[in-house]
Amino acid sequence: MKRFGLTVSLALLAAAAFAQGSEDEARRRLVEAAFKYRGVPYVYGAESPRAFDCSGFVRYVYREALGVELPRSARSFWSSGSPIDWRKARAGDVLVYDTVGGAPSHVAMVVGDGTVIHAVSAGLKTGVIVSPMSDKYWAPRLLGARSFIASSPATPSSPATPSS
């Protein structure tokens, strides 16, 4: 009986290690796919390698890297996925912003090291760019974070603002 328990324990540890490895691989693939489109122009409603809007970009990257279909609008992103604390967001997780004053209106994908990649319509740089999470424009507009990667823990998303 003890031997059976040990076998089950080892099997569970191996499964957990495999799941962690596959989650890390999924996150790496998302970032790798996203960076291929750095510099692609912003076009409202676009979702192709030639042009993107913010949700079209994140949606396209998830489809290309993982074969996962995500929502099409920032509002739908906000009501989908697993809410997570933005401070614990990892590469591939999605940050949702309110840029219009009262509703989710922009999404960005976490890259890591305090940065996001997103398709931006206005500002000094437009198109698919990398920005710090602490950016003076984006940080105060952050609503929270969502994860669309299966093994991420679902914890409440905090409305607190990121800072450097």
N, CA, C and O atoms as a DFTB+ gen file, in Angstrom:
656 C
 N C O
     1  1       0.819      -1.197       0.000
     2  2       0.000       0.000       0.000
     3  2       0.864       1.263       0.000
     4  3       0.561       2.234      -0.693
     5  1       1.965       1.235       0.803
     6  2       2.865       2.380       0.830
     7  2       3.480       2.599      -0.543
     8  3       3.656       3.735      -0.982
     9  1       3.803       1.510      -1.210
    10  2       4.414       1.607      -2.526
    11  2       3.457       2.279      -3.516
    12  3       3.884       3.090      -4.338
    13  1       2.159       1.943      -3.441
    14  2       1.156       2.542      -4.311
    15  2       1.090       4.055      -4.076
    16  3       1.025       4.839      -5.023
    17  1       1.108       4.450      -2.798
    18  2       1.065       5.874      -2.448
    19  2       2.270       6.617      -2.979
    20  3       2.149       7.741      -3.465
    21  1       3.443       5.988      -2.888
    22  2       4.655       6.592      -3.402
    23  2       4.576       6.733      -4.922
    24  3       4.973       7.759      -5.474
    25  1       4.066       5.707      -5.596
    26  2       3.927       5.747      -7.050
    27  2       2.980       6.867      -7.469
    28  3       3.273       7.611      -8.405
    29  1       1.859       6.989      -6.784
    30  2       0.894       8.049      -7.093
    31  2       1.520       9.415      -6.842
    32  3       1.339      10.332      -7.643
    33  1       2.248       9.559      -5.750
    34  2       2.888      10.833      -5.441
    35  2       3.893      11.210      -6.510
    36  3       3.937      12.360      -6.947
    37  1       4.705      10.244      -6.937
    38  2       5.678      10.516      -7.989
    39  2       4.996      10.870      -9.301
    40  3       5.456      11.754     -10.023
    41  1       3.897      10.182      -9.615
    42  2       3.156      10.479     -10.845
    43  2       2.579      11.894     -10.798
    44  3       2.609      12.607     -11.801
    45  1       2.059      12.300      -9.654
    46  2       1.510      13.649      -9.513
    47  2       2.612      14.708      -9.640
    48  3       2.405      15.746     -10.269
    49  1       3.772      14.450      -9.048
    50  2       4.891      15.383      -9.175
    51  2       5.341      15.501     -10.627
    52  3       5.616      16.602     -11.104
    53  1       5.418      14.383     -11.326
    54  2       5.817      14.404     -12.735
    55  2       4.802      15.170     -13.572
    56  3       5.179      15.945     -14.450
    57  1       3.510      14.957     -13.305
    58  2       2.458      15.670     -14.049
    59  2       2.541      17.166     -13.793
    60  3       2.385      17.963     -14.718
    61  1       2.786      17.554     -12.548
    62  2       2.903      18.977     -12.217
    63  2       4.107      19.594     -12.919
    64  3       4.019      20.709     -13.434
    65  1       5.221      18.887     -12.945
    66  2       6.416      19.396     -13.618
    67  2       6.161      19.534     -15.117
    68  3       6.576      20.519     -15.729
    69  1       5.483      18.555     -15.709
    70  2       5.166      18.627     -17.134
    71  2       4.243      19.807     -17.418
    72  3       4.454      20.548     -18.378
    73  1       3.212      19.981     -16.577
    74  2       2.262      21.083     -16.770
    75  2       2.990      22.418     -16.679
    76  3       2.739      23.319     -17.480
    77  1       3.895      22.551     -15.700
    78  2       4.649      23.796     -15.561
    79  2       5.507      24.029     -16.796
    80  3       5.583      25.147     -17.306
    81  1       6.148      22.973     -17.271
    82  2       6.982      23.095     -18.463
    83  2       6.170      23.492     -19.670
    84  3       6.602      24.337     -20.454
    85  1       4.998      22.899     -19.838
    86  2       4.177      23.236     -20.995
    87  2       3.591      24.638     -20.863
    88  3       3.401      25.319     -21.871
    89  1       3.301      25.083     -19.641
    90  2       2.828      26.456     -19.449
    91  2       3.942      27.445     -19.782
    92  3       3.703      28.444     -20.459
    93  1       5.143      27.175     -19.314
    94  2       6.277      28.040     -19.625
    95  2       6.519      28.083     -21.131
    96  3       6.810      29.143     -21.686
    97  1       6.400      26.940     -21.787
    98  2       6.582      26.870     -23.236
    99  2       5.512      27.705     -23.944
   100  3       5.818      28.421     -24.897
   101  1       4.270      27.617     -23.488
   102  2       3.180      28.396     -24.089
   103  2       3.458      29.891     -23.945
   104  3       3.263      30.656     -24.889
   105  1       3.907      30.299     -22.778
   106  2       4.203      31.717     -22.548
   107  2       5.360      32.175     -23.443
   108  3       5.319      33.278     -23.989
   109  1       6.378      31.346     -23.594
   110  2       7.512      31.676     -24.457
   111  2       7.056      31.818     -25.907
   112  3       7.477      32.740     -26.605
   113  1       6.195      30.905     -26.359
   114  2       5.700      30.959     -27.733
   115  2       4.872      32.208     -27.984
   116  3       4.953      32.800     -29.060
   117  1       4.072      32.617     -26.997
   118  2       3.272      33.839     -27.148
   119  2       4.167      35.062     -27.327
   120  3       3.933      35.876     -28.220
   121  1       5.179      35.193     -26.491
   122  2       6.071      36.352     -26.578
   123  2       6.841      36.327     -27.893
   124  3       6.991      37.357     -28.551
   125  1       7.322      35.166     -28.267
   126  2       8.054      35.037     -29.525
   127  2       7.171      35.448     -30.716
   128  3       7.614      36.185     -31.597
   129  1       5.936      34.972     -30.732
   130  2       5.009      35.329     -31.821
   131  2       4.724      36.828     -31.808
   132  3       4.713      37.460     -32.864
   133  1       4.496      37.398     -30.644
   134  2       4.168      38.824     -30.540
   135  2       5.294      39.696     -31.085
   136  3       5.039      40.663     -31.803
   137  1       6.525      39.363     -30.752
   138  2       7.651      40.186     -31.171
   139  2       7.873      40.167     -32.682
   140  3       8.503      41.076     -33.223
   141  1       7.375      39.164     -33.355
   142  2       7.488      39.129     -34.824
   143  2       6.741      40.299     -35.467
   144  3       7.061      40.704     -36.585
   145  1       5.751      40.836     -34.762
   146  2       4.895      41.878     -35.336
   147  2       5.225      43.279     -34.825
   148  3       4.495      44.230     -35.101
   149  1       6.304      43.403     -34.095
   150  2       6.727      44.711     -33.602
   151  2       6.918      45.641     -34.795
   152  3       7.603      45.297     -35.758
   153  1       6.304      46.828     -34.723
   154  2       6.421      47.801     -35.804
   155  2       5.297      47.739     -36.824
   156  3       5.182      48.632     -37.663
   157  1       4.461      46.702     -36.772
   158  2       3.324      46.612     -37.699
   159  2       2.362      47.760     -37.375
   160  3       2.114      48.035     -36.200
   161  1       1.818      48.430     -38.387
   162  2       0.956      49.595     -38.137
   163  2      -0.364      49.267     -37.444
   164  3      -0.877      48.150     -37.508
   165  1      -0.889      50.300     -36.776
   166  2      -2.210      50.223     -36.141
   167  2      -3.267      50.619     -37.160
   168  3      -3.144      51.640     -37.836
   169  1      -4.308      49.800     -37.261
   170  2      -5.492      50.139     -38.051
   171  2      -6.688      49.625     -37.250
   172  3      -6.765      48.441     -36.924
   173  1      -7.621      50.530     -36.938
   174  2      -8.797      50.127     -36.160
   175  2      -9.523      48.978     -36.853
   176  3      -9.790      49.044     -38.053
   177  1      -9.843      47.931     -36.103
   178  2     -10.572      46.778     -36.618
   179  2      -9.705      45.745     -37.325
   180  3     -10.208      44.700     -37.737
   181  1      -8.405      46.020     -37.472
   182  2      -7.535      45.102     -38.218
   183  2      -7.047      43.948     -37.349
   184  3      -6.841      44.090     -36.143
   185  1      -6.873      42.821     -37.993
   186  2      -6.406      41.605     -37.311
   187  2      -5.651      40.742     -38.318
   188  3      -6.061      39.621     -38.620
   189  1      -4.546      41.272     -38.833
   190  2      -3.748      40.520     -39.793
   191  2      -2.286      40.881     -39.609
   192  3      -1.990      41.855     -38.917
   193  1      -1.378      40.153     -40.187
   194  2       0.045      40.479     -40.022
   195  2       0.438      41.825     -40.652
   196  3       1.542      42.315     -40.413
   197  1      -0.449      42.419     -41.447
   198  2      -0.152      43.708     -42.080
   199  2      -0.604      44.903     -41.243
   200  3      -0.080      46.005     -41.408
   201  1      -1.567      44.697     -40.348
   202  2      -2.071      45.772     -39.486
   203  2      -2.910      45.154     -38.370
   204  3      -3.533      44.106     -38.543
   205  1      -2.912      45.833     -37.215
   206  2      -3.671      45.349     -36.057
   207  2      -4.300      46.512     -35.316
   208  3      -3.810      47.640     -35.370
   209  1      -5.404      46.222     -34.616
   210  2      -5.810      47.077     -33.511
   211  2      -5.423      46.301     -32.253
   212  3      -4.893      45.195     -32.358
   213  1      -5.675      46.851     -31.075
   214  2      -5.137      46.232     -29.859
   215  2      -5.663      44.820     -29.614
   216  3      -4.878      43.898     -29.388
   217  1      -6.981      44.643     -29.657
   218  2      -7.530      43.310     -29.382
   219  2      -7.258      42.360     -30.543
   220  3      -7.062      41.163     -30.333
   221  1      -7.246      42.886     -31.765
   222  2      -6.924      42.061     -32.925
   223  2      -5.514      41.512     -32.839
   224  3      -5.257      40.372     -33.226
   225  1      -4.591      42.336     -32.326
   226  2      -3.206      41.906     -32.168
   227  2      -3.092      40.749     -31.167
   228  3      -2.522      39.704     -31.482
   229  1      -3.634      40.942     -29.969
   230  2      -3.532      39.904     -28.937
   231  2      -4.242      38.631     -29.396
   232  3      -3.737      37.524     -29.213
   233  1      -5.389      38.803     -29.978
   234  2      -6.159      37.655     -30.487
   235  2      -5.366      36.891     -31.554
   236  3      -5.323      35.661     -31.533
   237  1      -4.747      37.612     -32.476
   238  2      -3.975      36.994     -33.564
   239  2      -2.773      36.224     -32.998
   240  3      -2.487      35.107     -33.428
   241  1      -2.079      36.827     -32.036
   242  2      -0.901      36.194     -31.440
   243  2      -1.295      34.896     -30.737
   244  3      -0.611      33.883     -30.889
   245  1      -2.375      34.911     -29.980
   246  2      -2.825      33.694     -29.295
   247  2      -3.197      32.602     -30.299
   248  3      -2.882      31.429     -30.099
   249  1      -3.857      32.992     -31.357
   250  2      -4.256      32.020     -32.379
   251  2      -3.027      31.417     -33.043
   252  3      -2.940      30.204     -33.229
   253  1      -2.069      32.289     -33.403
   254  2      -0.872      31.809     -34.087
   255  2      -0.005      30.930     -33.172
   256  3       0.440      29.856     -33.576
   257  1       0.225      31.388     -31.957
   258  2       1.158      30.701     -31.065
   259  2       0.567      29.451     -30.422
   260  3       1.268      28.455     -30.242
   261  1      -0.728      29.499     -30.074
   262  2      -1.316      28.403     -29.299
   263  2      -2.560      27.785     -29.919
   264  3      -3.059      26.773     -29.426
   265  1      -3.067      28.384     -30.996
   266  2      -4.304      27.875     -31.581
   267  2      -5.518      28.166     -30.720
   268  3      -6.533      27.477     -30.819
   269  1      -5.419      29.183     -29.877
   270  2      -6.503      29.547     -28.949
   271  2      -7.254      30.750     -29.502
   272  3      -6.640      31.738     -29.904
   273  1      -8.576      30.668     -29.523
   274  2      -9.424      31.785     -29.958
   275  2      -9.798      32.639     -28.750
   276  3     -10.367      32.142     -27.778
   277  1      -9.478      33.907     -28.820
   278  2      -9.810      34.845     -27.753
   279  2     -10.902      35.792     -28.224
   280  3     -11.228      35.833     -29.410
   281  1     -11.470      36.558     -27.287
   282  2     -12.509      37.528     -27.662
   283  2     -11.990      38.569     -28.647
   284  3     -10.784      38.663     -28.874
   285  1     -12.889      39.343     -29.228
   286  2     -12.492      40.327     -30.236
   287  2     -12.433      41.759     -29.715
   288  3     -11.850      42.619     -30.376
   289  1     -13.010      42.039     -28.570
   290  2     -13.010      43.424     -28.083
   291  2     -12.404      43.501     -26.681
   292  3     -12.358      42.506     -25.957
   293  1     -11.942      44.689     -26.313
   294  2     -11.385      44.894     -24.975
   295  2     -12.429      44.589     -23.905
   296  3     -12.108      44.019     -22.862
   297  1     -13.668      44.968     -24.165
   298  2     -14.753      44.682     -23.225
   299  2     -14.926      43.181     -23.014
   300  3     -15.130      42.721     -21.891
   301  1     -14.841      42.424     -24.109
   302  2     -14.972      40.967     -24.014
   303  2     -13.777      40.338     -23.305
   304  3     -13.933      39.357     -22.578
   305  1     -12.581      40.896     -23.514
   306  2     -11.406      40.406     -22.786
   307  2     -11.630      40.572     -21.286
   308  3     -11.321      39.676     -20.500
   309  1     -12.170      41.726     -20.897
   310  2     -12.376      42.043     -19.485
   311  2     -13.338      41.061     -18.821
   312  3     -13.210      40.773     -17.631
   313  1     -14.297      40.549     -19.584
   314  2     -15.280      39.630     -18.992
   315  2     -14.952      38.167     -19.276
   316  3     -15.775      37.290     -19.012
   317  1     -13.760      37.891     -19.811
   318  2     -13.350      36.521     -20.130
   319  2     -12.066      36.167     -19.386
   320  3     -11.507      36.982     -18.651
   321  1     -11.622      34.957     -19.590
   322  2     -10.378      34.521     -18.973
   323  2     -10.497      34.438     -17.462
   324  3     -11.591      34.531     -16.903
   325  1      -9.369      34.263     -16.818
   326  2      -9.315      34.201     -15.347
   327  2      -8.761      35.510     -14.822
   328  3      -7.668      35.917     -15.214
   329  1      -9.495      36.180     -13.940
   330  2      -8.954      37.411     -13.355
   331  2      -7.729      37.074     -12.504
   332  3      -7.754      36.129     -11.716
   333  1      -6.669      37.847     -12.668
   334  2      -5.463      37.664     -11.866
   335  2      -4.990      39.023     -11.375
   336  3      -5.331      40.058     -11.948
   337  1      -4.215      39.009     -10.325
   338  2      -3.620      40.238      -9.813
   339  2      -2.597      40.716     -10.842
   340  3      -1.708      39.950     -11.213
   341  1      -2.697      41.950     -11.308
   342  2      -1.799      42.444     -12.345
   343  2      -0.346      42.385     -11.894
   344  3       0.559      42.270     -12.719
   345  1      -0.122      42.463     -10.579
   346  2       1.252      42.397     -10.060
   347  2       1.851      41.001     -10.226
   348  3       3.070      40.838     -10.179
   349  1       0.997      39.995     -10.420
   350  2       1.468      38.621     -10.599
   351  2       1.363      38.173     -12.057
   352  3       1.614      37.011     -12.376
   353  1       0.990      39.100     -12.933
   354  2       0.849      38.764     -14.356
   355  2       2.200      38.337     -14.911
   356  3       3.238      38.917     -14.595
   357  1       2.155      37.308     -15.745
   358  2       3.363      36.763     -16.362
   359  2       3.264      36.901     -17.874
   360  3       2.217      37.258     -18.413
   361  1       4.346      36.618     -18.533
   362  2       4.379      36.697     -19.994
   363  2       3.169      35.977     -20.579
   364  3       2.871      34.843     -20.206
   365  1       2.482      36.642     -21.491
   366  2       1.297      36.068     -22.133
   367  2      -0.011      36.464     -21.490
   368  3      -1.061      36.352     -22.122
   369  1       0.019      36.927     -20.242
   370  2      -1.215      37.394     -19.610
   371  2      -1.612      38.726     -20.243
   372  3      -0.783      39.404     -20.850
   373  1      -2.873      39.093     -20.101
   374  2      -3.414      40.261     -20.791
   375  2      -3.822      41.328     -19.780
   376  3      -4.545      41.051     -18.823
   377  1      -3.347      42.551     -20.009
   378  2      -3.768      43.687     -19.192
   379  2      -4.870      44.417     -19.945
   380  3      -4.819      44.561     -21.166
   381  1      -5.871      44.876     -19.190
   382  2      -7.013      45.577     -19.775
   383  2      -7.042      46.998     -19.212
   384  3      -6.885      47.206     -18.009
   385  1      -7.243      47.964     -20.100
   386  2      -7.199      49.376     -19.738
   387  2      -8.505      50.085     -20.095
   388  3      -9.257      49.650     -20.967
   389  1      -8.749      51.191     -19.391
   390  2      -9.860      52.089     -19.710
   391  2      -9.260      53.388     -20.231
   392  3      -8.753      54.198     -19.455
   393  1      -9.317      53.586     -21.542
   394  2      -8.780      54.808     -22.143
   395  2      -9.880      55.771     -22.568
   396  3      -9.600      56.838     -23.113
   397  1     -11.139      55.393     -22.318
   398  2     -12.263      56.220     -22.762
   399  2     -13.075      56.787     -21.604
   400  3     -14.014      57.551     -21.827
   401  1     -12.728      56.426     -20.375
   402  2     -13.426      56.957     -19.213
   403  2     -14.688      56.205     -18.864
   404  3     -15.786      56.755     -18.962
   405  1     -14.554      54.975     -18.465
   406  2     -15.712      54.247     -17.980
   407  2     -15.914      52.852     -18.528
   408  3     -16.880      52.186     -18.155
   409  1     -15.030      52.384     -19.407
   410  2     -15.211      51.040     -19.974
   411  2     -13.878      50.482     -20.453
   412  3     -12.980      51.235     -20.831
   413  1     -13.754      49.166     -20.436
   414  2     -12.545      48.565     -20.998
   415  2     -12.430      48.937     -22.481
   416  3     -13.383      48.773     -23.243
   417  1     -11.253      49.440     -22.883
   418  2     -11.122      49.904     -24.262
   419  2      -9.766      49.592     -24.896
   420  3      -9.550      49.899     -26.068
   421  1      -8.859      48.991     -24.141
   422  2      -7.547      48.668     -24.696
   423  2      -6.997      47.433     -23.986
   424  3      -7.223      47.237     -22.792
   425  1      -6.269      46.601     -24.740
   426  2      -5.608      45.437     -24.153
   427  2      -4.148      45.400     -24.589
   428  3      -3.786      45.896     -25.655
   429  1      -3.330      44.806     -23.744
   430  2      -1.907      44.627     -24.017
   431  2      -1.487      43.281     -23.456
   432  3      -2.086      42.792     -22.498
   433  1      -0.471      42.684     -24.038
   434  2       0.025      41.400     -23.559
   435  2       1.315      41.604     -22.781
   436  3       2.232      42.278     -23.250
   437  1       1.380      41.022     -21.595
   438  2       2.577      41.113     -20.771
   439  2       3.713      40.352     -21.451
   440  3       3.538      39.231     -21.930
   441  1       4.882      40.992     -21.477
   442  2       6.074      40.376     -22.051
   443  2       6.957      39.848     -20.925
   444  3       7.582      38.797     -21.062
   445  1       7.005      40.555     -19.846
   446  2       7.869      40.227     -18.719
   447  2       8.739      41.425     -18.407
   448  3       8.778      42.389     -19.171
   449  1       9.440      41.366     -17.283
   450  2      10.329      42.455     -16.861
   451  2       9.625      43.803     -16.849
   452  3      10.230      44.821     -17.187
   453  1       8.349      43.822     -16.462
   454  2       7.622      45.085     -16.345
   455  2       7.235      45.727     -17.656
   456  3       7.008      46.935     -17.702
   457  1       7.152      44.943     -18.737
   458  2       6.788      45.511     -20.034
   459  2       5.611      44.768     -20.656
   460  3       5.317      43.622     -20.317
   461  1       4.949      45.464     -21.581
   462  2       3.853      44.891     -22.356
   463  2       4.102      45.167     -23.826
   464  3       4.854      46.075     -24.181
   465  1       3.465      44.376     -24.679
   466  2       3.479      44.628     -26.114
   467  2       2.035      44.804     -26.531
   468  3       1.166      44.030     -26.129
   469  1       1.776      45.831     -27.345
   470  2       0.403      46.140     -27.747
   471  2       0.382      46.963     -29.018
   472  3       1.391      47.538     -29.427
   473  1      -0.796      47.007     -29.638
   474  2      -1.007      47.836     -30.824
   475  2      -1.631      49.144     -30.353
   476  3      -2.732      49.159     -29.803
   477  1      -0.919      50.228     -30.574
   478  2      -1.288      51.543     -30.056
   479  2      -1.688      52.461     -31.204
   480  3      -1.034      52.486     -32.247
   481  1      -2.780      53.223     -31.002
   482  2      -3.326      54.059     -32.068
   483  2      -2.824      55.494     -32.062
   484  3      -2.867      56.160     -33.096
   485  1      -2.352      55.986     -30.928
   486  2      -1.943      57.391     -30.857
   487  2      -0.768      57.542     -29.907
   488  3      -0.492      56.666     -29.088
   489  1      -0.083      58.670     -30.031
   490  2       1.050      58.936     -29.159
   491  2       2.308      59.135     -29.985
   492  3       2.251      59.231     -31.211
   493  1       3.454      59.196     -29.298
   494  2       4.720      59.393     -30.003
   495  2       5.030      58.231     -30.931
   496  3       5.576      58.426     -32.017
   497  1       4.682      57.020     -30.505
   498  2       4.873      55.827     -31.334
   499  2       3.526      55.139     -31.488
   500  3       2.762      55.033     -30.529
   501  1       3.241      54.676     -32.690
   502  2       1.998      53.943     -32.927
   503  2       2.332      52.590     -33.537
   504  3       3.478      52.314     -33.891
   505  1       1.316      51.760     -33.651
   506  2       1.516      50.413     -34.160
   507  2       1.848      49.474     -33.027
   508  3       1.583      49.785     -31.865
   509  1       2.425      48.330     -33.343
   510  2       2.775      47.345     -32.318
   511  2       4.093      47.784     -31.684
   512  3       5.138      47.821     -32.332
   513  1       4.008      48.115     -30.393
   514  2       5.162      48.629     -29.653
   515  2       5.270      47.930     -28.298
   516  3       4.331      47.281     -27.838
   517  1       6.422      48.078     -27.683
   518  2       6.651      47.602     -26.322
   519  2       6.657      48.828     -25.422
   520  3       7.294      49.834     -25.735
   521  1       5.941      48.739     -24.297
   522  2       5.863      49.844     -23.342
   523  2       6.091      49.321     -21.932
   524  3       5.771      48.170     -21.637
   525  1       6.642      50.160     -21.061
   526  2       6.733      49.753     -19.659
   527  2       5.340      49.777     -19.019
   528  3       4.519      50.634     -19.346
   529  1       5.081      48.847     -18.118
   530  2       3.793      48.845     -17.418
   531  2       3.621      50.122     -16.609
   532  3       2.495      50.524     -16.318
   533  1       4.721      50.758     -16.244
   534  2       4.681      51.980     -15.441
   535  2       4.551      53.243     -16.286
   536  3       4.647      54.348     -15.752
   537  1       4.334      53.105     -17.595
   538  2       4.195      54.254     -18.494
   539  2       3.189      55.256     -17.930
   540  3       2.125      54.874     -17.444
   541  1       3.538      56.546     -18.001
   542  2       2.690      57.579     -17.376
   543  2       1.302      57.679     -18.006
   544  3       0.367      58.139     -17.349
   545  1       1.147      57.265     -19.249
   546  2      -0.185      57.259     -19.857
   547  2      -0.940      55.983     -19.482
   548  3      -2.091      56.053     -19.050
   549  1      -0.312      54.829     -19.639
   550  2      -1.009      53.544     -19.463
   551  2      -1.263      53.178     -18.008
   552  3      -2.347      52.690     -17.687
   553  1      -0.306      53.395     -17.124
   554  2      -0.426      52.934     -15.731
   555  2      -1.708      53.392     -15.028
   556  3      -2.368      52.565     -14.400
   557  1      -2.088      54.673     -15.105
   558  2      -3.294      55.083     -14.387
   559  2      -4.592      54.576     -15.015
   560  3      -5.654      54.673     -14.400
   561  1      -4.517      54.047     -16.209
   562  2      -5.710      53.570     -16.911
   563  2      -5.920      52.056     -16.793
   564  3      -6.888      51.512     -17.325
   565  1      -5.011      51.393     -16.097
   566  2      -5.100      49.937     -15.943
   567  2      -6.318      49.541     -15.107
   568  3      -6.495      50.013     -13.984
   569  1      -7.145      48.673     -15.668
   570  2      -8.273      48.123     -14.921
   571  2      -7.869      46.856     -14.179
   572  3      -8.281      46.650     -13.038
   573  1      -7.071      46.011     -14.812
   574  2      -6.647      44.758     -14.204
   575  2      -6.099      43.814     -15.242
   576  3      -5.797      44.210     -16.368
   577  1      -5.972      42.555     -14.852
   578  2      -5.342      41.556     -15.719
   579  2      -6.195      40.313     -15.837
   580  3      -6.976      39.975     -14.948
   581  1      -6.023      39.643     -16.960
   582  2      -6.704      38.378     -17.231
   583  2      -5.673      37.386     -17.749
   584  3      -4.729      37.754     -18.447
   585  1      -5.875      36.117     -17.392
   586  2      -5.034      35.060     -17.941
   587  2      -5.889      34.150     -18.798
   588  3      -7.015      33.804     -18.440
   589  1      -5.341      33.776     -19.922
   590  2      -6.011      32.850     -20.837
   591  2      -5.188      31.574     -20.982
   592  3      -5.410      30.776     -21.892
   593  1      -4.239      31.398     -20.070
   594  2      -3.408      30.196     -20.048
   595  2      -3.927      29.328     -18.915
   596  3      -3.960      29.753     -17.760
   597  1      -4.328      28.122     -19.249
   598  2      -5.100      27.239     -18.378
   599  2      -4.601      27.086     -16.956
   600  3      -5.423      27.103     -16.041
   601  1      -3.321      26.939     -16.712
   602  2      -2.890      26.621     -15.364
   603  2      -2.612      27.833     -14.489
   604  3      -2.117      27.675     -13.373
   605  1      -2.916      29.043     -14.961
   606  2      -2.713      30.219     -14.124
   607  2      -3.758      30.252     -13.022
   608  3      -4.933      29.982     -13.269
   609  1      -3.335      30.581     -11.811
   610  2      -4.300      30.625     -10.709
   611  2      -5.264      31.796     -10.865
   612  3      -4.860      32.894     -11.248
   613  1      -6.518      31.561     -10.572
   614  2      -7.530      32.622     -10.655
   615  2      -7.550      33.342      -9.323
   616  3      -8.029      32.797      -8.329
   617  1      -7.033      34.563      -9.291
   618  2      -7.075      35.381      -8.091
   619  2      -7.637      36.732      -8.502
   620  3      -7.495      37.136      -9.656
   621  1      -8.266      37.429      -7.582
   622  2      -8.868      38.701      -7.945
   623  2      -7.874      39.677      -8.551
   624  3      -6.719      39.749      -8.132
   625  1      -8.329      40.411      -9.526
   626  2      -7.506      41.420     -10.184
   627  2      -7.605      42.721      -9.392
   628  3      -8.704      43.190      -9.099
   629  1      -6.488      43.286      -9.054
   630  2      -6.476      44.515      -8.285
   631  2      -6.522      45.730      -9.193
   632  3      -5.827      45.763     -10.209
   633  1      -7.326      46.733      -8.852
   634  2      -7.386      47.937      -9.667
   635  2      -6.221      48.879      -9.415
   636  3      -6.130      49.931     -10.049
   637  1      -5.324      48.518      -8.497
   638  2      -4.199      49.394      -8.181
   639  2      -3.338      49.654      -9.409
   640  3      -3.280      48.832     -10.323
   641  1      -2.684      50.777      -9.422
   642  2      -1.897      51.205     -10.583
   643  2      -0.456      50.744     -10.464
   644  3       0.130      50.811      -9.383
   645  1       0.128      50.273     -11.577
   646  2       1.539      49.891     -11.539
   647  2       2.441      51.113     -11.446
   648  3       2.117      52.165     -11.996
   649  1       3.535      50.988     -10.777
   650  2       4.517      52.082     -10.714
   651  2       5.902      51.486     -10.768
   652  3       6.096      50.298     -10.513
   653  1       6.868      52.328     -11.106
   654  2       8.228      51.795     -11.228
   655  2       8.884      51.567      -9.903
   656  3      10.030      51.121      -9.850
